[in-house]
Amino acid sequence: KEKELMALSSKVKVIALPTRQGLIRAKMRGVEEAKGSVIVFMEGHCIVNKDWLQPLLHRIVLDPKALAMPALDIIPQENWHAYHRTPPIIWRYEWNMNLVTSSPGHTSRESP
């Protein structure tokens, strides 16, 4: 897998930790090693569409301290062709780490 990832671009660097340390520690190690001005974390189960990155980078240009997150559309596991767009919503974390989603006239809370 490491060779496949590195073949994507000369800018890709694979960091293999000597022992399993969990997702967050692995990401923090990536942050320590990063050299770019923007860090993008991709999960293995994510599928991106054409031109998915440009809108996120544009938000960062507008506010360099922004934490930009794409819309998470629904692709049913049993039928990848049954794609459903997620309605426009806003995600944010509160200080107590509750994930809050909101859309005009609606707010919902999810515990981490």
SULDADA-V931477 format. One record per backbone hydrogen bond with DSSP energy under -0.5 kcal/mol. CO is the residue of the C=O (numbers start at 0). NH is the residue of the N-H. Records with the same first field share a line. If there is no record, write none. Layout:
BEGIN
CO = NH / NH
END
This chain:
BEGIN
0 = 4
1 = 5
2 = 6
4 = 7 / 8
5 = 8
8 = 11
12 = 14
13 = 15
14 = 16
21 = 25
22 = 26
23 = 27
24 = 28
25 = 29
26 = 30
27 = 31
28 = 32
29 = 33
39 = 41
42 = 45
48 = 51
50 = 54
51 = 55
52 = 56
53 = 57
54 = 58
55 = 59
56 = 60
57 = 61
58 = 62
62 = 65
65 = 67
70 = 72
72 = 74
73 = 83
75 = 78
78 = 81
80 = 82
81 = 75
83 = 73
89 = 101
91 = 99
93 = 96
97 = 93 / 99
98 = 109
99 = 91
100 = 107
101 = 89
102 = 105
105 = 102
107 = 100
109 = 98
END
